[in-house]
Amino acid sequence: MTNWHPFQYRDFWDQPRILYTSDGQQSYLLDCPFDDQLDGYGNRYNVYLMPSLAPADLCGSWAGLDQKAIRLLGAIEIPASAFDPTRRAQLDLSILSQLVT
């Protein structure tokens, strides 16, 4: 069963590389940082449980946004099918079920 939710993002290479979303109860930051050794992006996102952020927190650069996290939940691979067709509007949060209990 899909669980679609809108998200905001920065950095896009094939799909968003850092995004912030909420399911109405919890907020999450998913970050797939650039890997210098690969000279590209990996295929795993670090998933952070986040406090609710004010719009001002999401303006400008998101560098260091993970420092506001409540905790790291883990890392997961996110298939392109977990995104809406544009890969820029909605994410199926059911993919987080393996990390969130």
C-alpha contacts under 8 A as a table, 3 or more apart, distances in Angstrom:
res1	aa1	res2	aa2	distance
1	M	94	S	7.45
2	T	92	D	5.73
2	T	93	L	7.46
2	T	94	S	6.05
3	N	91	L	7.83
3	N	92	D	4.92
3	N	93	L	5.35
3	N	94	S	5.48
4	W	90	Q	5.98
4	W	91	L	5.39
4	W	92	D	4.35
4	W	93	L	6.19
5	H	21	T	7.17
5	H	22	S	7.11
5	H	23	D	6.47
5	H	90	Q	5.18
5	H	91	L	5.48
5	H	92	D	6.44
5	H	93	L	6.84
6	P	21	T	6.51
6	P	22	S	7.79
6	P	89	A	5.54
6	P	90	Q	4.24
6	P	91	L	6.39
7	F	19	L	6.41
7	F	20	Y	5.60
7	F	21	T	4.53
7	F	22	S	7.46
7	F	88	R	7.86
7	F	89	A	6.06
7	F	90	Q	5.87
7	F	91	L	6.99
8	Q	19	L	5.55
8	Q	20	Y	5.35
8	Q	21	T	6.58
8	Q	89	A	7.57
9	Y	12	F	7.98
9	Y	16	P	6.25
9	Y	17	R	7.54
9	Y	18	I	5.65
9	Y	19	L	4.12
9	Y	20	Y	6.27
9	Y	88	R	7.74
10	R	16	P	6.77
10	R	17	R	6.86
10	R	18	I	5.63
10	R	19	L	6.48
10	R	61	S	7.99
10	R	62	W	7.31
11	D	16	P	5.94
11	D	17	R	5.37
11	D	18	I	6.35
12	F	15	Q	5.36
12	F	16	P	4.38
12	F	17	R	5.55
12	F	18	I	7.99
13	W	16	P	6.39
13	W	17	R	6.78
15	Q	80	A	7.31
15	Q	87	R	5.81
15	Q	88	R	7.48
16	P	19	L	6.55
16	P	87	R	7.12
16	P	88	R	6.97
17	R	30	L	7.75
17	R	31	D	5.93
17	R	32	C	4.97
17	R	33	P	6.72
18	I	29	L	7.15
18	I	30	L	5.51
18	I	31	D	4.31
18	I	32	C	5.99
18	I	33	P	7.54
19	L	29	L	5.70
19	L	30	L	5.29
19	L	31	D	6.58
20	Y	27	S	7.31
20	Y	28	Y	5.69
20	Y	29	L	4.56
20	Y	30	L	6.49
21	T	27	S	5.70
21	T	28	Y	5.40
21	T	29	L	6.65
22	S	25	Q	6.91
22	S	26	Q	5.59
22	S	27	S	4.10
22	S	28	Y	6.06
23	D	26	Q	5.74
23	D	27	S	6.60
23	D	93	L	7.61
24	G	27	S	7.55
26	Q	49	L	7.28
26	Q	50	M	7.36
26	Q	51	P	7.70
26	Q	52	S	7.85
27	S	49	L	6.11
27	S	50	M	5.10
27	S	51	P	6.26
27	S	52	S	6.17
28	Y	47	V	6.74
28	Y	48	Y	5.52
28	Y	49	L	4.87
28	Y	50	M	5.14
29	L	46	N	7.97
29	L	47	V	5.82
29	L	48	Y	5.09
29	L	49	L	6.68
29	L	50	M	6.47
29	L	66	D	7.22
29	L	69	A	7.99
30	L	45	Y	5.64
30	L	46	N	5.59
30	L	47	V	4.63
30	L	48	Y	6.42
31	D	45	Y	5.06
31	D	46	N	5.14
31	D	47	V	6.60
32	C	41	Y	6.83
32	C	42	G	6.79
32	C	43	N	7.42
32	C	44	R	6.15
32	C	45	Y	4.53
32	C	46	N	6.35
33	P	41	Y	6.48
33	P	42	G	7.59
33	P	45	Y	7.95
34	F	39	D	7.43
34	F	40	G	5.67
34	F	41	Y	4.76
34	F	42	G	7.19
35	D	38	L	5.37
35	D	39	D	5.83
35	D	40	G	5.53
35	D	41	Y	5.61
35	D	42	G	6.63
36	D	39	D	4.68
36	D	40	G	6.70
37	Q	40	G	7.89
38	L	41	Y	7.13
38	L	42	G	7.53
43	N	77	E	5.76
43	N	78	I	7.30
44	R	75	A	6.14
44	R	76	I	5.22
44	R	77	E	4.40
44	R	78	I	6.77
45	Y	75	A	5.33
45	Y	76	I	5.44
45	Y	77	E	6.18
45	Y	78	I	7.15
46	N	72	L	7.33
46	N	73	L	7.68
46	N	74	G	5.87
46	N	75	A	4.34
46	N	76	I	6.75
47	V	72	L	6.07
47	V	73	L	5.51
47	V	74	G	5.54
47	V	75	A	5.70
47	V	76	I	7.44
48	Y	66	D	7.14
48	Y	69	A	5.96
48	Y	70	I	7.26
48	Y	71	R	5.77
48	Y	72	L	4.39
48	Y	73	L	5.40
48	Y	74	G	7.35
49	L	69	A	5.87
49	L	70	I	5.55
49	L	71	R	5.51
49	L	72	L	6.28
49	L	73	L	6.45
50	M	53	L	7.88
50	M	68	K	6.94
50	M	69	A	4.64
50	M	70	I	5.38
50	M	71	R	7.35
51	P	68	K	7.55
51	P	69	A	6.73
51	P	70	I	6.55
53	L	56	A	7.97
53	L	57	D	5.98
53	L	58	L	7.40
54	A	57	D	5.33
54	A	58	L	7.11
55	P	58	L	5.34
55	P	59	C	6.67
56	A	59	C	5.28
58	L	61	S	7.71
58	L	62	W	6.87
59	C	62	W	7.80
62	W	65	L	5.19
63	A	66	D	7.86
64	G	67	Q	5.43
64	G	68	K	7.78
65	L	68	K	5.70
65	L	69	A	7.54
66	D	69	A	5.28
69	A	72	L	7.12
73	L	99	L	6.12
73	L	100	V	7.50
74	G	99	L	6.62
78	I	82	A	6.57
78	I	95	I	7.41
79	P	82	A	5.61
79	P	83	F	7.79
80	A	83	F	5.65
80	A	87	R	7.47
81	S	84	D	7.22
81	S	85	P	7.94
82	A	91	L	5.73
82	A	92	D	5.13
82	A	93	L	7.94
82	A	95	I	7.31
83	F	86	T	7.50
83	F	87	R	4.92
83	F	88	R	7.51
83	F	89	A	7.70
83	F	90	Q	5.86
83	F	91	L	4.65
83	F	92	D	6.37
84	D	87	R	5.10
84	D	88	R	7.11
84	D	89	A	6.46
84	D	90	Q	5.36
84	D	91	L	6.40
86	T	89	A	6.85
87	R	90	Q	7.08
87	R	91	L	7.95
92	D	95	I	6.37
93	L	96	L	5.54
93	L	97	S	7.56
94	S	97	S	5.39
95	I	98	Q	6.99
96	L	99	L	5.40
96	L	100	V	6.02
97	S	100	V	5.09
97	S	101	T	6.76
98	Q	101	T	7.53
